[in-house]
């Protein structure tokens, strides 16, 4: 619960055409259209009631313009994972769901976890994330079409797929050029890329995915870095029962994007990780669990390398 002298926080539920805002501590609600006039109305309302912190859920990109508008008005913005907000609502016994209720629950969530900081807006990083995710989307589309081509289809369908696949390959290549240029043009990104690509088995695509998806690397603890990407093991114990530990949560799209590079580094290209993987297998660890352990080690090593601004050194990073 908020202390009496804590600043008011607004919970904002973002939809395509409108937002619903709720300041729980003041029992205030407002709905604004997704327009220039609507944004002005929301800013004026928040200033009138001296609200200087806003929390909203990630909403497929619709939240970005609103977050930008709020930040430009001097209001601190925090964007949270929708799963966390929904889990919080369920834990509070609030099972009903609509836009107004969601705004209230987001505000309640923000008040409960008010110590969490806002996020600094980084336009260059946001641009890179958009480029990287667009490339991943095109690759997924290409993979789906290629899998369809494995089945017998009429000639015209095969020719149509071939034309589309050729176009997709060209567009993916163009995006990769833009991604590389964006990273080279930003000194912080370029330095991170050089460190990541010094790891045997990691190339430009992997470094771009990590720079876009894990900007916290080098700035957080090893445990948080592993949790953010979703390779931190969590206990499943109760009383005397000791359950098997499992990974949970994290940024699935980043984890999926680096899965194959990590597999290649662990089984072929990185002698240090390969030796670690083989030791785990020799001890009876299942291959998938051993690979997850290697991914966790790699993320922890990268977290250390970026924090120290050092490149990979196989004599220094011998994984036990």
Helices and strands as residue ranges (DSSP letters): E 9-14, E 18-23, G 24-26, E 28-33, H 36-48, E 53-57, H 63-72, E 76-80, H 82-91, H 99-112, H 123-148, H 155-185, H 187-196, H 204-213, H 222-229, E 233-234, E 237-238, E 241-242, E 246-247, H 252-264, I 265-269, H 271-282, H 287-308
